[in-house]
Amino acid sequence: MVLEGSAILVKKIKKTMNKLIMLLLAVLFTSGAYSQNVKTIGTLTFNVTGFADNSGQLLVQLFRKEDKVPAHPFKQIKATIINKKADAVIENLPYGDYAAIFVHDKNSNGKIDHSWGIPSEPLGYTNNWKLSLFSGMPSFDKLKFTFSIAQEHFSIKMPE
């Protein structure tokens, strides 16, 4: 009788252990699948309007926190200006905080031209920042925006 009770107890323990193992495996596999499905990169799109004309091209200089604004962008892309508008797209970009400077590169030379140390081509900035005599130089903190799954598209108006 004791032997019979022990055998039943062993069966119950094995059954419970099998359930626990199955539950543990299910948790491991679903958590792995969940973490693989969490989106960490996306496509950043800037819809830029307000160009005075269709000459040249749009340059977008993108900065991370560790990059030196405005001298050393992390990425620089070009976009065509059509009907005084341009769409700039950066694919496969990790979500996070960035800053951007937009240049109406009127002569298509791929850089910001200056006259007497002052930019001679129209510039736009993220975070609605404006360059003025009293604003100081642009910095990451002044231009910072958050690129996320909830916010992948940004509208920028170039100054007139």
N, C-alpha and C positions, 0 to 999 in steps of 0.2 A: 504494500500500500504506500509506503514512503517512497519506494522507487517509482511508482506510478505518478505520484504527486510531483516528484522531482523532474520527471520527463515532461509533464505538462508545463511546469514552470520554465524549463529550458526552452520549450517550443514558444511560449509566450515572450520570453526574453529575445529569442532569435527574431520573432515576428516584429517586435518593437524595434530592435536594432536595424532590421531591414527597412522599416518605415523611416527611421531617423537618417539612415544612409541615403535613401531616396530623396528625402526632404533636403538634406544637405547638398546633394548633387543638383537638385532643381534650383536651389538658391544660388549656388556657384555658377551654373550655366546661365541663368537669367540675369544675374548681376553683370556677368561678362558681356552678354548681349546688350544690356542696357548701356554699359559704358562705351561700347563700340558704336552705338547709335546716337550718342550725344554729339551734336555737331560742334566742332571747335574751330572750323574755318568756314569762310564764306566768300561772297563776291561783293566787293565794295563798289558802289556806283555813285558818282557825283553828277548831278544834272546842273550844268553851269549856264547861266543866262546873263544878259545885260552887256554883251560885247558891243562896242561901238560900230564894228564892221566885221566882215568875214575874213579879213587878211590874216596871214600867218597861221598859227596853231595855238592850241591850249597846252601848256605844260602844267602838270600836277606834280608837286614835290611832296612826298609823304615822309613823315618823321615818326620815329618811336621815341620814348622817353630818353633813351640813352644817346640818341643822335643829336648833333649840334645844329640847332635851328638858328639861322636859315642856311648855314654853310654846307652841311653834309646830309642831304636827304637819304633815307633808307631806300626809297624807290623814287624813280622819276618816270612818268609816262606822258605820252603825247596823245592828243585827240584833235580831230578835225572840227573846225568851226563851220557850221552850216546854219543859215538863217539866224545868225547872231546867237547861236546856242551850241553847246558841245556836251557830249556825254563821255565821261571818263570812267573806265571800268578796270578794276584791279581784281583779278581772280585768285583763288586759293590763298587768301590772306587770313592769318589767325585773328580771331576776335580779340579785342583789347582796346587800349587807349592809343590814339594817334593824334597828330597835328598835320595840317596841310596848308600849302601855299599854292595859289593858282596864278599863273602868269599868262597874259595875253602876249605871246611871243610873236609880235607883229612881223619880224623879219625872219622867223623860223630858224634862228641860229642855236636854239636849244639852251639858252641861258637868259638870265635877267640882265638886261642892259641898264647902264647907269649913266647919268650926266651929272658931274660934280658930286659924285657920291650918293646921289638920289636916284632911285629907280625911275627909268624913263619909259617903262612899259607898264600898263595897268596891272595891278596885283589884287587878288582876292584872298581871303583867309577863312579858315573854319572858325567856328564859335562866334561869328559875327564881329570879329575883331577888326579894327580900322587902324591903319598907319597914319600918324599925325605927328606934328612937332612935339606934342606932349605925351605921346603913347609909349615912347621908348621903342626899342627893337622888338620884333616878334620873338616869342619864346614858346617852348612846348606848353607850359602852363597856360599861357594866354590863348593859345590856339587849340587846346585839347578838346577832343570829342571822343565818344565811346562808340566803337563799331561792335555790334552784337547781332545775334540772330533776330532780335526785335527791331534793330535799326541798321539796315544795310544800305539805304538810299538817303542821300543828303542833297539838298538844294542850296546852291551858292549863287549869289548875284554879284557880278563884277561891278566895281565902282565905275561911275561915268566920268 
